[in-house]
């Protein structure tokens, strides 16, 4: 998965909304075939989404383009994939999963339609959406179930599937989901993947809350955020982007360490702190992330 600070949900049947998501600066769009699409529009929306994928990819080669499918339990996931597993798509969010077995079933469907639709083998990835108690309980096994699994999207939305499944009562400060979010970050990083994703902030009148939601999740280890409104894209892009001040600090750390090496030192003092190779590895990672994101 490419570095992604912001992912924006776009109802698949809303013409022109995906282009508005790009204009808002989203690193990735999630074209929705599931909850935001009326039942009687599912079929036509699949074809609209396939057309949107082609148009977006033509003009935006670096944009992440994902599709939220209908859940396996609806029997419609195969119908979705037949139409939207196409060149230009980066992958899928399989919703309402309950464990590793669901990932294997989804993988088998993608294998089939990827081959049938002329998409490069293995190129369509999964962003695993955690929105059931079972998914959180098996998130490590789900990540390991398929090489298509790129990361976890830790859902913590108020009054949605995840809160109903687990039974927590949402608070803006998020203590009730701290364990869930921490487990998701740990699972992603332990699996050797770099970009755990969190979401989403639903109160569209509380911009201060959206800022704090993003900042607190960045401190926890998340690298990006899913949103439902374009105005939250700028928040995610700013919060999850290393600042120029941070880059200067870490570059100074690297320089001080490398100077120390020329003097036969494996540890140095920098800005009043003890610095050795472990700290320099972190510094290099932050700068590498900045270098990838700065031109988005």
Secondary structure, DSSP 8 states (H G I E B T S, - for coil): ----SEEEEEETTSTTHHHHHHHTT-SEEEEE-STTS-GGGHHHHHHHHHHHHHHHHHH-TT-EEEEE---GGGT-HHHHHHHH--TT--EEE--S--SHHHHHHHHHHHHHHHHHTT--TT--EEEEEE-SHHHHHTHHHHHHT-TTEEEEEEE--TTSHHHHHH-----TT-GGGHHHHHHHHHHHHHTT----EEE----TT-HHHHHHHHHHHHHHT--EEEESSTHHHHHHHHHTS--HHHHHHHHHHHHHHHHHHHTT-S-EEETTEEE-HHHHHHHHHHHHHHHHHTT-
